[in-house]
Every structure is written in structure tokens, then in C-alpha cells.
Amino acid sequence: MKKHLKRAVVDEFRQKVIPNKVLILLGARRVGKTELIKNYVSELPSESYLQLNGEDINDINLLKERSVNNYKRLLAGIDLLVIDEAQNVPDIGLILKLIVDSINGIKIIATGSSMFDLSNKLGEPLVGRKNTIYLFPLSQIEFSEVENFKQTTENLEEKLLFGGYPELIQYESWEEKKDYLFEIINSYLLKDILVFEGIKHADKIYDLLRLIAYQVGKEVSVQELANQLQLSKNTVGNYLDLLSKVFILFKIEGFSRNLRKEIVKSNRWYFYDNGIRNAIINNFTKLESRTDVGDLWENYLAYERIKKQNYKKIKTKNYFWRTYDQQELDWLEEREDKLSGFEFKWNENKKVKIPTAFKNAYPEAEFEVINKANYLDFIS
């Protein structure tokens, strides 16, 4: 039996499927975009919607002729057009603009697993004609709908090791979960990047991901990565950019209000999912035998916080903070003019004080240590 969790975006999704607007659903491959749409259209009469796939050449050909007459024929009697993996359809932005502008009452959902293509192709043509929703691997917000506190506590290790890809729920054994994650990184993970023109070194992208996986939550020097990979600094910069646009990595910048001692030039990189990170380095060892539990904990809190901000519409900028003499904060949020600093600690007994330089520079800022005792308030 397939198990389903109610996705955090469901209500917003329903509200944003509206006539003569395009709803763009963005997220990594296999995070459940198609499933979300399937559940939505299952309540509609089948004759009222048309579903196309941007990876099917026949479907692409149906959209090829960019004329009002062609689209009127195609969408006669159709209320809702769904295009999966829309980033693969040439001129998709112009096509959707023409449909939205010329067919009265049409509703459109377009999904994409790659932001670089969809944002570029949809940006200009769809100004004022689109809404965008992001979907991530399952979040603690979603798990907490079906777990009590005891279960959440018991399942924490599994989440730190295997992450939140929805299909993992179907697998009972850790072996099956591992196999599924290896399948994802081998078959899906880089699919959108590798079709992108100009990518010559698929193996180098995996090497880059491995290097980042070992430096989660630490400052990363692009020049150093370039030296290790024997690539140019620009190429590595481009790869990192692409990896963030297909929702594998995200970047956190250093914060400064111009104290001379603050470090701002370097970035920290996190994975959107611990399961992907662990599959990349082929390490699913239990927590008690690991040396990187602190890294897993920090990566987990970082991406769960990002999901929470997104799903709860919390507008904030995220940073880390560090000075040249090694005083640092793992996570810093700036909301309007308010600063909140956080230190992530796996060990609950570890006493942590706010860094003196930070306290002196930003006396108004709040400070909190996030550990196993209070982390659920931080992420859900």
C-alpha cells in the first residue's frame, strides 16, 4: 500500500490554480511534484484537463506551432493544462504567454526540476501572469502531521541519515532506502544539468559534490575547489550555480555591517537533503559510529529551516557570521531590521555563549542555541 503525507503546499496550491494564470511548481526531481498534481486532478472530471510531458517528443510537437488557432484546437473543452518538466519545451515562456493571453479561462500548471531553464524561459514573457510554489523533500512540518513526539524522537536518526525523499516512506528496511537513494543520484540527480549545453565533465560534478559534502557548514573557497578538481575557478563557480538551480545545494553568505574583522567573501554550502549528501559519499553508518554527526545536524537544521521559511511565508535573509579571529555563529537571520543568531549543537550538554565580538557589535540581536531539546520549535 502506498503511504501519503499531506504536503505543506496543498492549500496554497489549490488557491493558486486560477484562470489565465500559470502556476509554476518548482523542486528537485522525485520530491513529489507529479504526485501532488495527480492528487489534485484526481478530483476533476478527466475530460476537463490535458496533461503533457516536456520529456515526451510527441507532446512537445503538439505545442510547437505557436499560433492561437493551434492552441485553441488543442485546448477545446479543456479547463486545465498541465505540463510536467516544462523546462524541456523550447520557447515554453512564449508558448504559455500566448495560451494565457488568448484562451479565456484556461488554467495552467507547469512543473520544473530546474530553475535555470524555467526562470530564464518564463521570466520575461510571464511577468504578471504567473505564481511560483517551491516543493522540497518532506519536511518535519509534514512528518509532524502523522508522528507523535515519541515517534519524531525515534525517527530523528533515520532523517539525519536518509533525508526526506517521499518515496522512502514506502521502504521498510535501511538497505532498501540506501538502494533508492543511490538510484536517485545515479538516474535523476544530475539529469537537468547534464542535458545543459557545455557540461563536459560529468565526473567532475560528482567530485565537486563529494568535496562539498565533506565541507558542509564550513567556508568553501572556490579557488581551492578549482585547484583540487583541476578546473578553472569560473567553471567551478558555474557548476555550483547550476547545482543550486536544480535544488541540490544552497548557498549561505557571510553577514557583515562592515566591521573590518568580519568575513564576508566566502560562502557556506548545504545540501537540500541529508540522504543525497550521504549517498554522494556512500556513508549511511549509524550515528554512534560517525565522526560527522555535527555536520549532519547542521545541514539538517539548515534545510529544515529553509523549508519552514518557505512554507510559512517567513521573509528573512539567512547568513553565517565569522570574524578573522575565529569567532562565529552557524546561522544568522535578518528579518526587517531584527537580527537573530543561532548556534547548532548536537550535544545538549555543551554550554555555548554568544560570541563577544558579535554581542558588542550587535547588542540588540537575539541569540539561541539549537539542540535536540528545542530543535522542533526551530524547524516546525
Secondary structure, DSSP 8 states (H G I E B T S, - for coil): -------TTHHHHHHH--TT-EEEEE--TTSSHHHHHHHHHTTS-GGGEEEEETT-HHHHHHHHS--HHHHHHHTTT-SEEEEETGGGSTTHHHHHHHHHHHSTT-EEEEEES-HHHHHHHHTTTTTTTEEEEE--S--HHHHTTT--HHHHHHHHHHHHHHTT-GGGGG--SHHHHHHHHHHHHHHTTTHHHHTSTT---HHHHHHHHHHHHTTTTSEE-HHHHHHHHTS-HHHHHHHHHHHHHTTSEEEEEE--SS-TTB--S-EEEEES-HHHHHHHTT----GGG-S-HHHHHHHHHHHHHHHHHHHTT---EEEEEEBTTS-EEEEEEEETTEEEEEEE-S-TT------HHHHHH-TT-EEEEE-TTTHHHHH-
